[in-house]
Amino acid sequence: MLFLQLFYAFFKIGLFGFGGGYAMISMIQGEVVTRHEWLTSTEFTDIIAISQMTPGPIGINSATYVGYSAVVGAGYSHALGILGSIITTGAVVLPSFILMVLISRFFLKYQKHPAVAAVFSGLRPGVVGLLAAAALVLINSENFGTDSLQIIISTVLFLITFIASYCFKTNPILLIVLSGIAGYVIYGMNYVGEL
């Protein structure tokens, strides 16, 4: 039953996740944290962080990690967790594969047609909205902390990273490494002091 639910949830996400992986994040969060409660908000945030750091599209990486975590979290073995990963990954990719096969046959022929241009004009703002929703999902207490000093430090790190990425076109990998080092220096020293 869990495997069918995972397949159905991620097939829907793959079918309606226009705009790529980042646009899928809010949909994945809605299904796995809010609707089915397969993961906690903290676990989901950790999965998103791991998905961003590993090679490949974030939507597919997230599906893979969620499939494994949901199955193992439900009490199944690690081998069935791998099956859960395969099911969710396949389910999130399957709609795109089917649509691309169908669309590729007709798109080149009709791409200049006014109806097709109108559909894409409507999709663009929707995709921007999905990306904004994904950003808002990640602005939470799990990412920014709960005490005021931690919120200030997290906000400053966010702004520095945003400015470096947007204005100065800094390499995202460098920003991830520097943010990790900053987190270790700022927060790791607190944990060392407590020990």
C-alpha positions, 0 to 999 in steps of 0.5 A: 500500500505504501509503495502504491501511495509513493508511486501515485504521489510522485507521479502527480508531482512529476506530472504537475511539477512545471518549472523543474526541481525547485518548483517541485519542492513545495509540492513534494513537501505538501505530499510527504510532510503535510498530507501523508506525514511520511517525514517531519519538516526537519527531515524534509529540510535535511533531504532538500539540503542533501539533494542540493549538494548531490549531482543531478536534478534536485527534484529527482534527488529529493524523490530518491531520498524521500522514497528511501526515508519514507519506506525505512521510516515506516519500519521496512528493511533497507532493501525495501527502502531502495525499492522505495527510492526506485519507485519514487524516482521512476514515478517522478520521471515517468510523466516527463518521459511520456510528455516529452515523447508525445510533445517532441513529435508535435512541438517542432511542427506547431511551435509557432502556432498562436495557441501554443505560444499562448500556453507558454505565455501562461506557463511562465508566470506559473513557473515563477510562482512555483519557484517562489513557493519553493523558496518560501517553504525553505524559509522556516525555523529548521533553516533559520533557527529559533533564537534571535541571534541564530535568526540574524546570523542565518539571515545575514548568511542568506543575504550574503549568499544571495548577493554573491550568487545573483550580483557577482555570479559566484559559483554555487559550489563555492557558496555551498562550501563557504556556507558549510565552513561558516556554519561549522565556525559559527555553530560548531564552536557552540557545540564544542563549548557545550561538551 
